[in-house]
Amino acid sequence: MRYYLILLSFLLLGFSGRAQNTKGEITLSGGAGYGFISSIFKLANNVKASGPFNGHLEFCLADNASLGAAYSHQTFSYEDEWTRDTLKLQVNVNATRVNYGLRGLYHFPGGNTKSTFYGGVRLGFTVWNYSFDANLQEGQYEKNVPFRLNFPSAQLLVGYRYFFLPFVGLNAEIGVGNAPYFVHAGLTFRFNSSQP
């Protein structure tokens, strides 16, 4: 229920004022997010997670319509140690999730040059890299097993940007799908803009 309230808040904020995105405008955004995978891994003991850290580069192809590239990076690690009699086992598992995608956005029209409300879709693929190390001290057994998994990803998203300077603003997004985050916040830089 709270996710619907957050989404409704974005809608109300968005319709209270929107920047007119014009053809040729370029935006570069960066920030951090929170995703479903992060919340699952953080439930386990001895698991550390960072990110996802996100970057977006978008080009306004027409007034109010943009297309861009997206990148996200996230890491997880797990370390533990078990001892039984004279046997000692140390385990270290590392995982990295990188997502590459294309974003198509529609910026809802309005007369305010300081804020914009948008919705769109992100399509891409996610690359998971894993490595597993085990050290068995009795017998000095060591094993390093790296492997990789790739998955397609899709996300529907809504977002809001507020420009406190003509070329620098804050952004926030909510997304639904199997992309790396469902909440994102960060900074946006606007280039080649006709906005004052």
N, C-alpha and C positions, 0 to 999 in steps of 0.2 A: 504494500500500500504506500509506503513512504517513497518508493521509486516513482510512483504515479504523481505524488505531490511535488516531487522535485521536477519532474517533466512538466507539470502544469505551471510551476514557477518560471521555468525557462520560457514557456509559451507566453505567459503574461508579461515577462520582462521584454521579450522580443517584440511584442506588438506595441509596447510603449514607446518605441523609437528604434529606427533601423538606419544604418549607413547605406547609402546608395553605392553599391559596388559597380564599377564601370569597366568596360572593356579595356584590357591592357594592364589592369592593376595586378600587382604581385604581392602575395603575403607569405611570410615565413613565420612559422609558429613552432615553439618548443615548450615542453613541460613534462609533468609527471602525471601518472594515472594510478588507478586501483582497479584490479581485475579479479575475476572469479577464481582463477588459478592461485593467485596470491593468498586469498582467504583460505583456500583448502590447505595449501602447504604450510601456512602459519599455524594451523591447528596442531601439527605434529611437533614433538619435542626436538630440539637440536636442529631445527631448520631455520636458515636465514634466507631472506628474499630481499631483492632490491628492484625497484622499478614497478611497472614499466615506465621507461623514459621514452618520450615520443617526439617526433619531428614531422612537420608538414610543410610542403612547398606547393603553393597553389597559384594558378594563372586564371584571371577572369577572361574567358573566351568570348563572352557577350555580357551585356549589362545583366547583373544578378546571377550569372551562371559561371561556375569555376570548375576547373579540373586540376588535379594535383597528385603529387606523390606523397606517400606516408611511410614512416619508418618507426619501429618500436623495438626496444631492447630490454630484456629482463633476465636476471640471474637468480639461481637458487643453489643452496649448498646444504649438505647434511653431513654431520660428523658424529660418530659414536664409537664407543669402546666397550667390549664385553670381556670379562675375566671369569674363568672357571678353572679351579685348581691351578695348574701351571700353564694353562693355555690362555693366551691373550690375543684378542682379535680387534683390530682397528679398521674402521670402514669410513671412506670418504666418497660422497656422491656429489657431483656438480652437474648442473643443468643450465643451459642458456637457451632462451627463446627469443628469436628475432623474427619480426614480421615486416614484410614489404608489401605495399599496397598502392592502389590508385583510388583517389577520392573524387567523386562527382558531387558538387554541392549546388543547391539553389538558395540564394540569398533573398529573403523576402523583401520586397520593395517598401520604401518608406522615405520620409523627408529628413530624418536626423542623420547628421554626418558623424556622430560619435559612437553609434552602436549598430550592430547588425545581428539579426537572428537568421539562422540557416538550418537546413536539413539536407540529408543526402545519404549516400551509400559509400562504403569502402569495401573493395574487393582486392584480395591478395593471396599470399601464402605465408605460412608460418614454418620456420625451420627450428627444430629442437635439436640441440647437441647435448649429449650425455657423456659423462666419464665416470667410471666406477673403479676405485682403488681399495684393495683389501690387503692388510698386512697381518699375517699370522705369525706371531713372534716365536712360537715353538716350531721350528722347521723353516723359519724365515721365508714364508711364502708371500709373494707379492704379485698382484694382478692388476693391470690397467686395461679396462675395456671401454674404448670410445665407440659410440654409434650415433647415428643421425636419423631423425624422422621428419618428414615434410607433410604438411596438411594445407589444403585450401582454406581460406578464411573469408567471411562475409560479415558486414556490420551495417546496420541502419543507425544513423546518428542524428542528433539535434544539438545545436550549439549556439552560443551567444558570445559576441565580442564587444568590448567597450574600449574605445580609444580615448585615453586620457591626454594624449598628445596626438597631433595629426598623423604621426607615423608609428606610434607605439601604443599598444593596448593589452588588455587582459582577455583571456578566453577561457571558456568552460564548455565541456561537452558531456553528453550522456549517450552511450551506445548500447545496442542490443545485438548480440551475435557472438560468434566465436573468435572475434578479433581480440587483441591483447588487453583491452580495458573496457570497463563500462562507465567509468567516471574519469575525466581528464581536466586538468587546469594548467594554465601557463601564460606565456607572453606571446604576443603577435606583433610582427613588424610589417608595415605596409609600405610598398615601393610603387613608384610610377602612378601615384594616385592623383586624381584631380580634386580631391577633397581638401578644403581649407584647414 
